[in-house]
Amino acid sequence: MEEAIITADMARIYTRASDVYEAVLLLMASYYVGDFTFPKVYANLLSIMQQFVVGEAYCGERSSNCITFLKKYGDRM
């Protein structure tokens, strides 16, 4: 991978991410630093990743299944 383009909320961030994982981390970091709400369609997945990668719980809207998952597995991580 030579370049990753992160597109969210009509903004584009061009980066030289070395792989998909780095590109997703950059996407999460962009939302986290900007204190933006995750798009609803991605909120569950990105909130789980934020909690386990960043170590801080996401405060926005999530599905009840996502909340249950985080309660069940959050203590084990």
C-alpha positions in Angstrom: 0.0 0.0 0.0 1.4 3.4 -1.0 -1.3 5.8 0.1 -4.5 5.7 2.1 -7.3 8.2 1.7 -9.5 8.5 4.8 -12.9 9.9 3.8 -15.3 10.9 6.6 -18.0 13.6 6.9 -17.1 15.0 3.5 -13.4 15.5 4.4 -10.5 13.7 3.0 -7.2 13.0 4.8 -4.4 11.8 2.6 -1.8 9.7 4.3 1.0 7.3 3.6 -0.4 4.4 5.7 1.6 1.2 5.2 -1.4 -1.1 5.6 -5.2 -1.1 6.2 -4.8 -1.4 10.0 -2.8 1.8 10.1 -5.3 3.6 7.9 -8.2 2.5 10.2 -6.2 3.7 13.2 -5.7 7.1 11.5 -9.4 7.3 10.8 -10.2 6.6 14.5 -7.6 9.1 15.6 -9.1 11.8 13.3 -12.5 11.3 14.9 -11.0 11.1 18.4 -8.9 14.2 18.2 -11.6 16.2 16.5 -14.1 15.0 19.1 -16.5 14.0 16.3 -19.4 11.5 16.5 -18.8 8.3 14.5 -21.2 7.8 11.6 -24.1 5.6 12.7 -23.2 2.9 10.2 -19.7 2.5 11.7 -20.3 3.6 15.3 -20.5 0.1 16.8 -17.3 -1.2 15.2 -15.3 2.0 15.7 -16.5 2.3 19.3 -15.3 -1.2 20.1 -12.0 -0.5 18.5 -11.7 2.8 20.4 -12.3 1.2 23.7 -9.8 -1.6 23.2 -7.1 0.3 21.2 -7.3 3.8 22.7 -8.5 2.6 26.1 -11.3 5.2 26.4 -15.0 4.4 26.1 -17.0 6.0 23.3 -19.8 8.3 24.5 -21.9 8.4 21.4 -24.8 6.3 20.3 -24.3 2.5 20.0 -26.6 -0.4 19.6 -27.7 -2.4 22.7 -25.8 -5.4 21.3 -22.6 -3.4 21.2 -23.1 -2.1 24.7 -23.7 -5.7 25.9 -20.6 -6.9 24.1 -18.4 -4.2 25.6 -19.7 -4.9 29.1 -19.2 -8.7 28.7 -15.7 -8.5 27.2 -14.4 -5.2 28.4 -13.5 -6.5 31.9 -11.6 -9.4 30.3 -9.3 -7.2 28.2 
